[in-house]
């Protein structure tokens, strides 16, 4: 018999692993693998801290949700602005890894606190869709903020990351307030999943290609 907590862990973290493998895998060689892994682990730790901290607030309400989102994006920005990352092209990729870790761990914490620890198929699917949402959006905003730290346009891309995350966060208030039942929540998560997918494709097609210096592209080709 499977352990419900183990299932919650696998479902919460699987989107993060898939995103890193497929999204960053194609750009291998433009960043250091061990550094990306470290950033994901750092993101997991930060996600746990922020996740438990935010449980003290009613995240089902928009004003509180936006406050937590602001904290998350500022934390990403503060880390990626440090000397080892600032003005370096690979910071965009490390921002992605950092974001996936934060998003995945926060989903685990929120789901555990909400009692979504079950082998029931609908509950498992619910957690998976929540994780898919948070992972893609946080990976995307991490990449966007990381790109701003690379180009030196710090505040522009921090603002962009916050706005994009805030749009998604406003949707998630309907999930964590549990006001619409499972059918309504799954509908919101589907919309949020489409939004996250659009964001990650934007990062893949527009942000990642611009973060790689031309001379590095020529060497790899």
Buried (B, 14 or more C-beta within 10 A) or exposed (E): EEEBEEBBBBBBBBBBBEBBEEBBEEBEEBBEEEBBEBBBEBBBEBBBBBBBEBBEEEBBEBEBBBBBBBEBBBBBBEBBBEEEBEEBBBBBBBBBBBBBBBBBBBBBBBBBBBEBBBEEEEBBBBBBBBBBBBBBBBBBBBBBBBBBBBBEEBEEBBBBBBEBBBBBBBBBBBBBBEEEEEEEBBEBBEBBBEBBBEBBEBBBEEBBEEBBEEEEEEEEE
